[in-house]
Structures are given as C-alpha cells and as structure tokens.
Amino acid sequence: MNAKTPSQKAILALTIFILIGCATILVYALQTSSFAKFVSVFGIGLFIAGASVITGSLLGFLFGIPKTLQQEKPDRPTTDGSNKQEDAAENNGVSYQANTNLEQISDWLTKILVGVGLTQLNSLPGALRSFGAFVSPGLGNKPESPILGVVILFFFFVCGFLVSYLWTRLYFGNELKKADMEIANEQKIAENKIKIAEVESKVNEREKQEKIDEKAIMLVQRQLNPASDTDQVPQKELDEAIKAASSKIKVQIYYLAQNNRSENWQDPAAKIIMERSIPIFRALIASDPDDNYHLNHGQLGFALKDQRQPNFKEAESELTKAIEIRGSWKEEGWLFYEFNRALCRINNDESFLEDMVSKPEIKKIINEDLKTAENASTLGELISKDPTIQKWRSLNKAK
C-alpha cells in the first residue's frame, strides 16, 4: 500500500474525531432516565452535529475551491486600429474556456463571511448563549445542556470545515483536471475521426477523379489515333468526358490536340489526321462555359480554316471569339489570330471570289486585321508571300 500523505492522515484523524464526538453524544444520552428520553437526546444531538458538519463542510468547500490557471486573453490591436480577441484573430472561430462562476462565488462568499464575521465578533457570545438556550430542551434541559449544544456546534463545525477543506484541496482539483482531460480527449478523438473522414473522402474523390481523367485521356487518344476511319468518338461522349476531367488533364488534352494540329495542317495528305483534333477543341470549349481560355477557340479556328474542306465562316467566328477573350494584342500577343481571320474574311468575301473589288466595310475590316498582324515581323513576311492576300490587295489596291 502507498504511504498516506500528511494531509490524508489529517483527514483520517478528523474523521475519527467526528466519530468520537458522536460517541460522546451517545454517552451523554445514556444518562437519561428512560429509553424514550435517550432516543430523543441522542437523536437531537446527532442532528445538531450533522447540521454543524454540513455547514462546516460547505464553508470548507467554498474556501478550498482551487483557482483555475487561466485569464482572459488581452486584445490585440490590428492594423486598422480596431481591437479583436487574439484567439479569434488566430483561429477565426469561437474559443471556449472553463466556467469559473463557482470560483468567483466562492471568492465573494469567503470575503463576505470573513468580513461579516469580523464585524460581528462582539455579538458572538450573546448569539452562542441564545443558541445554547434554544437547544437545551432537546438535550435534556440539564444545567450542562446549553454548553453541550455550543460544544457540539463548534466541534462538528470545525471538523466538517477541515475535512471538507482538505478533501477539496487534495482531490477536487484533480477530479476537475481528470474531467477536463476526458473532455479534451473526447474532443481530440472526435476531431481525429472528422479528419480521418475528410482524408478518406479526399482520397476517394482523388481516386474517382483519377478514373475520370484516365477515361478522358483514353477517349482523346482514341480520337487522335483511331483504329480505323470509322472508329471516331462521338462528340457528346468527348464533351462529357473532358468536362468532368481535372484542370491539369484538360491542359494535357489541349497540348495533345494542339500538337496534332500543328504537325499535320500543312501536308494535304495529313489533313485528315489534323481534322481529328477538331472535336477535341470543341469539347474543350464546351468545358469552358465562362470563356476563360482563348487558345481553345483560336486552335479550333485554325483547324477549321485548314481542314480539307475549309469552313471559313465558322473559323472566322472562332477566331473573333479568341480575339475577344485574348484582349489587347500588345499585352498578350497571338497576332496569328488577326492574320488567319483576315484570310478567312477574304475567302468569305463574295466580291473577291468573283474577282471584284470588296465592299468598303469588308475592305476596312480586312485591312485592319492585316495591319495589326504586320506588327509581328514574321507575320509581315507571311503576308507579303501569301498569294491569296496579295491577290486581294492587288484587286483592292490596298497596301
């Protein structure tokens, strides 16, 4: 067995004193003349002792309540001059602390009781005489009964106070700590469960997204490299797969389609291969409803212009959309848009196709595109060598 501490020994000794006090009341009650009188005196003596112990224990508990080692966090001044709680600023949430109302009540009551007791010391003898006279009939109404009543009051009050005080100091604080630790552990367990669930959810979502991305890449590869001319992926299936893909995979898909287009647009025999990228660019545009990326529209415009049966009208529309999203060419570049749009507009010009002078409004917008494109030196050379543009300029006497 573990050796008892001095405080534990003191509690044990005080408990023995209380039992001795009860035995003393029993001995005193045995002096009565009848059994009924014995029961009455002994019972009333025990009631007085019990009331004294309870009262003393309550005061001992109030005096012995430990202080919580915490204090309100000071306000931290912010950059805008306002004050906010430090924990709120750091955690962006609500913070909780132990309720110290009982400690405050204990502090107030002990101060009040000590203060009132000191001011009423002069009236204490009279109050004790009155108490003795009040309990004397219940204790046999003998000459010594008032004294016994006061002795029982003081003896059991002091014992109850000390036992309660020591117990509160020795055990109550530890019980509070255990309770706080249990609550903290439960909170940590709950938080860990939530974190585990979040991690599992993220893992499941990542695995699910990986499968979606894998399917999108597989469909794109099948579209770009079909087993036969008829093994094409339906546009709707491509749209749904690419829309569900992650942003990283969409970028990868874009470069696959862009490489296919740029490597095969010039060779007439390879244009059929280049045309396989058109559905992919359409799917990428469908997956970008907010029109954040001009490259998808630009590449589709290039492909539509260069396919075996050019679609100059739709190509012009896509290039116009790409220019709108791109914004100022001075900041973003991509003057190929204006160059290719000029070619589309020339081929869409019915007057030019009939070897006639273009209408003024058509001539104006084509000239604007060509002049803009000439800001890039490489495009200036292409413009000067392109037979379609030179024929249009010659026909319209434009420079």
C-alpha positions in Angstrom: 0.0 0.0 0.0 1.1 3.5 -0.7 2.1 5.6 2.4 -0.5 8.3 3.2 0.5 11.9 2.9 0.2 14.2 6.0 -3.0 15.8 4.6 -4.6 12.4 4.1 -3.6 11.4 7.6 -5.2 14.7 8.8 -8.5 13.8 7.1 -8.4 10.4 8.6 -7.8 11.8 12.1 -10.6 14.4 11.7 -13.0 11.6 10.7 -12.0 9.7 13.8 -12.7 12.9 15.9 -16.1 13.1 14.4 -16.8 9.5 15.4 -15.5 10.3 18.9 -17.8 13.3 19.0 -20.8 11.1 18.1 -19.7 8.6 20.8 -19.6 11.4 23.3 -23.2 12.4 22.4 -24.2 8.7 22.9 -22.5 8.6 26.3 -24.3 11.8 27.3 -27.6 10.5 26.1 -27.2 7.3 28.2 -27.6 9.5 31.3 -31.3 10.0 30.7 -33.9 8.2 32.8 -35.9 6.5 30.1 -35.3 4.9 26.7 -37.6 7.4 25.0 -35.6 10.3 26.5 -32.4 8.6 25.4 -33.6 8.4 21.8 -34.7 12.0 21.9 -31.5 13.4 23.3 -29.2 11.2 21.2 -31.2 12.0 18.0 -31.3 15.7 18.6 -27.6 15.7 19.4 -26.8 13.9 16.2 -29.0 16.3 14.2 -27.1 19.3 15.7 -23.8 17.6 14.9 -24.9 16.7 11.4 -26.1 20.2 10.7 -22.8 21.6 12.0 -20.8 19.2 9.9 -22.7 20.0 6.8 -22.4 23.8 7.4 -18.7 23.5 8.1 -18.2 21.3 5.1 -20.0 23.8 2.9 -17.7 26.6 4.1 -14.6 24.4 3.9 -15.6 23.5 0.3 -16.0 27.2 -0.6 -12.7 28.1 1.0 -10.9 25.2 -0.6 -12.0 25.5 -4.3 -8.9 25.8 -6.4 -8.3 28.6 -8.8 -8.3 27.9 -12.5 -5.0 28.9 -14.0 -6.4 30.9 -16.9 -7.0 34.5 -17.6 -8.7 36.4 -20.4 -6.5 37.0 -23.4 -5.7 40.6 -24.0 -7.0 42.4 -27.0 -4.5 42.7 -29.8 -4.5 45.9 -31.8 -5.0 45.4 -35.5 -3.6 47.3 -38.5 -6.9 49.1 -39.0 -6.9 50.4 -35.4 -9.6 48.1 -34.1 -9.2 45.6 -31.3 -10.0 41.9 -31.7 -9.5 38.9 -29.4 -6.2 37.3 -30.1 -7.7 33.8 -30.2 -10.4 34.9 -32.7 -7.8 36.5 -34.9 -5.6 33.4 -34.9 -8.3 30.7 -35.1 -11.1 32.6 -36.9 -13.6 30.8 -34.7 -15.1 30.6 -31.2 -12.9 29.6 -28.3 -14.2 28.1 -25.1 -12.8 28.2 -21.5 -13.7 26.5 -18.3 -16.6 28.2 -16.5 -15.2 29.9 -13.3 -18.5 31.1 -11.8 -18.2 28.7 -8.8 -14.7 30.1 -8.1 -16.0 33.6 -8.3 -18.9 32.8 -6.0 -16.5 31.1 -3.6 -14.2 34.1 -3.6 -17.1 36.5 -3.0 -18.7 34.4 -0.2 -15.5 33.8 1.7 -14.7 37.5 1.7 -18.2 38.4 2.8 -18.3 35.8 5.5 -14.9 36.8 6.9 -15.8 40.5 6.7 -19.2 40.0 8.4 -17.7 37.6 11.0 -15.1 40.1 12.0 -17.7 42.9 12.3 -20.0 40.7 14.4 -17.4 39.3 16.9 -18.9 41.4 19.7 -22.3 39.8 19.3 -20.9 36.2 19.1 -21.1 35.5 22.9 -24.8 36.5 23.1 -25.6 34.5 19.9 -23.9 31.4 21.4 -25.9 31.8 24.7 -29.1 32.1 22.7 -28.2 29.0 20.7 -27.4 27.1 23.9 -30.7 28.1 25.4 -32.5 27.2 22.2 -31.2 23.6 22.0 -31.1 22.9 25.8 -34.6 21.4 26.0 -33.7 18.9 23.2 -30.6 17.9 25.0 -32.4 17.0 28.3 -32.7 20.5 29.7 -29.9 19.9 32.2 -27.6 22.7 33.5 -24.8 21.4 31.1 -27.1 21.1 28.1 -26.5 24.7 26.8 -22.8 24.2 27.0 -23.0 20.8 25.3 -25.0 22.3 22.5 -22.4 25.0 21.9 -19.6 22.4 22.1 -21.3 20.2 19.6 -21.8 23.2 17.3 -18.2 24.3 17.3 -16.6 20.8 17.4 -18.5 19.4 14.5 -18.5 22.6 12.5 -14.6 22.8 12.8 -14.2 19.1 11.9 -16.6 19.4 9.0 -14.8 22.5 7.8 -11.3 21.0 7.9 -12.3 17.6 6.4 -14.1 19.4 3.5 -11.3 21.9 3.0 -8.6 19.3 2.9 -10.6 17.0 0.7 -11.4 19.8 -1.7 -7.7 20.9 -1.8 -6.4 17.3 -2.2 -9.0 15.7 -4.5 -11.4 18.2 -6.0 -8.8 19.9 -8.2 -7.6 16.5 -9.5 -11.1 15.5 -10.3 -11.6 18.6 -12.3 -8.4 18.0 -14.2 -9.5 14.5 -15.0 -12.8 15.7 -16.2 -11.1 18.3 -18.4 -8.7 15.8 -19.7 -11.5 13.4 -20.5 -13.4 16.1 -22.3 -10.3 17.2 -24.2 -9.5 13.6 -25.2 -13.1 13.1 -26.4 -12.8 16.3 -28.4 -9.5 15.1 -29.9 -11.0 11.7 -30.7 -13.9 13.4 -32.4 -11.6 15.8 -34.3 -9.4 12.9 -35.4 -12.5 11.0 -36.6 -13.5 14.0 -38.6 -10.0 14.4 -40.0 -9.8 10.7 -40.9 -13.2 11.0 -42.6 -12.1 14.1 -44.5 -8.9 12.3 -45.6 -10.8 9.3 -46.7 -13.2 11.5 -48.6 -10.4 13.3 -50.3 -8.7 10.0 -51.2 -12.0 8.6 -52.6 -12.5 11.8 -54.6 -9.0 11.8 -55.9 -9.3 8.1 -56.9 -12.6 8.9 -58.5 -11.1 11.9 -60.3 -8.1 9.8 -61.5 -10.5 7.3 -63.1 -12.4 10.2 -64.8 -9.1 11.7 -66.0 -7.9 8.3 -67.2 -11.1 7.8 -69.2 -10.8 11.3 -70.8 -7.2 10.7 -71.9 -8.2 7.3 -73.3 -11.0 8.8 -75.3 -8.7 11.6 -76.6 -6.0 9.1 -77.6 -8.7 7.1 -79.4 -9.9 10.2 -81.2 -6.5 11.2 -82.3 -5.3 7.7 -83.2 -8.4 5.7 -84.2 -8.1 2.0 -85.2 -10.0 2.8 -88.4 -11.6 5.8 -90.1 -15.0 4.8 -88.6 -13.6 4.4 -85.0 -14.4 8.1 -84.0 -15.5 9.1 -80.6 -19.0 10.7 -80.5 -18.8 14.4 -79.8 -21.2 14.1 -76.9 -19.1 11.5 -75.2 -16.0 13.6 -75.7 -17.8 16.7 -74.3 -18.9 14.8 -71.1 -15.5 13.2 -70.5 -13.4 16.4 -71.0 -15.9 18.5 -69.0 -15.5 16.1 -66.0 -11.7 15.9 -66.3 -9.4 17.9 -63.9 -7.8 21.2 -65.0 -4.4 19.5 -65.2 -5.7 16.9 -67.6 -7.6 19.5 -69.7 -4.2 21.3 -70.2 -2.6 17.9 -71.2 -5.5 17.2 -73.6 -5.2 20.7 -75.2 -1.5 20.1 -75.9 -2.2 16.7 -77.4 -4.7 18.2 -79.8 -2.6 21.3 -80.5 0.4 19.2 -81.4 -1.7 17.1 -83.7 -3.0 20.1 -85.5 0.4 22.0 -85.8 2.2 18.9 -87.1 -0.4 18.0 -89.8 -2.1 21.1 -91.1 0.3 21.9 -94.0 0.6 18.5 -95.6 -2.6 17.8 -97.7 -2.2 14.1 -97.2 -2.0 14.6 -93.4 -5.0 17.0 -93.1 -7.3 14.0 -92.3 -5.2 13.4 -89.2 -5.3 17.1 -88.3 -9.1 17.1 -88.6 -9.3 14.6 -85.7 -8.3 17.4 -83.3 -11.4 19.5 -84.2 -13.9 17.5 -81.9 -11.4 17.8 -79.1 -11.2 21.6 -79.4 -15.0 21.7 -79.5 -15.1 19.6 -76.3 -12.5 21.9 -74.6 -14.7 24.9 -75.5 -17.8 23.2 -74.1 -15.9 22.6 -70.8 -15.1 26.3 -70.5 -18.6 27.9 -70.3 -17.1 31.1 -68.8 -14.8 31.6 -71.8 -11.6 31.9 -69.8 -9.2 30.4 -72.4 -8.8 32.0 -75.9 -6.4 29.2 -77.0 -9.3 26.7 -77.5 -11.2 29.0 -79.8 -8.0 30.0 -81.6 -6.9 26.4 -82.3 -10.4 25.5 -83.4 -10.4 28.4 -85.8 -7.0 27.4 -87.3 -8.2 23.8 -87.7 -11.5 24.8 -89.4 -9.6 27.1 -91.8 -7.0 24.4 -92.7 -9.2 21.3 -93.0 -9.7 19.5 -96.4 -13.0 21.4 -96.9 -12.3 24.7 -95.1 -15.1 26.2 -93.1 -14.1 29.8 -93.3 -17.3 31.2 -91.8 -17.1 29.3 -88.6 -13.3 29.7 -88.5 -13.8 33.5 -88.6 -16.3 33.3 -85.8 -14.0 31.2 -83.6 -11.0 33.5 -84.3 -13.1 36.5 -83.4 -14.1 34.9 -80.1 -10.4 34.1 -79.4 -9.5 37.8 -80.0 -12.3 39.0 -77.7 -11.1 36.7 -74.9 -7.4 37.5 -75.5 -7.9 41.2 -75.3 -5.1 43.6 -76.4 -2.6 42.0 -78.6 0.0 44.5 -77.3 -0.1 42.7 -74.0 -0.9 39.1 -74.9 0.4 38.8 -78.5 -1.1 36.0 -80.6 -1.3 38.1 -83.8 -1.8 34.9 -85.7 -5.5 35.3 -84.8 -5.7 38.5 -86.9 -3.6 37.0 -89.7 -5.8 33.9 -90.1 -9.0 35.9 -89.6 -8.0 38.2 -92.5 -7.6 35.1 -94.6 -11.0 33.8 -93.5 -12.6 37.1 -94.3 -11.0 37.3 -97.7 -12.3 33.8 -98.5 -15.7 34.7 -97.2 -15.9 37.8 -99.4 -18.2 37.0 -102.3 -16.9 40.0 -104.2 -13.3 38.7 -104.0 -14.4 35.2 -105.1 -15.9 36.8 -108.2 -12.7 38.8 -108.8 -14.4 42.0 -107.9 -13.5 44.9 -105.6 -14.6 44.3 -102.0 -17.2 46.4 -100.4 -15.8 49.3 -98.3 -16.9 47.8 -94.9 -15.3 44.4 -95.8 -12.2 46.1 -97.2 -11.9 48.1 -94.0 -12.0 45.2 -91.5 -9.6 43.0 -93.6 -7.1 45.9 -93.8 -7.4 46.4 -90.0 -6.5 42.7 -89.4 -3.6 42.7 -91.9 -2.1 45.9 -90.4 -2.5 44.5 -86.9 -0.8 41.3 -88.0 2.1 43.1 -89.6 3.2 44.3 -86.2 4.8 40.9 -85.9 7.8 40.7 -88.2 7.4 37.0 -89.0 3.7 37.6 -90.0 4.8 40.6 -92.2 6.8 38.2 -94.3 4.0 35.7 -94.4 1.6 38.4 -95.6 3.9 39.6 -98.3 4.3 36.0 -99.6 0.7 34.7 -99.2 -0.8 34.6 -102.8 -4.4 35.0 -101.6 -3.6 38.1 -99.6 -1.5 39.6 -102.4 -4.3 38.9 -104.9 -6.8 40.6 -102.6 -4.6 43.6 -102.1 -3.9 43.9 -105.8 -7.6 43.7 -106.6 -8.5 46.2 -104.0 -5.3 48.4 -104.4 -4.6 48.0 -100.7 -1.2 48.2 -99.1 
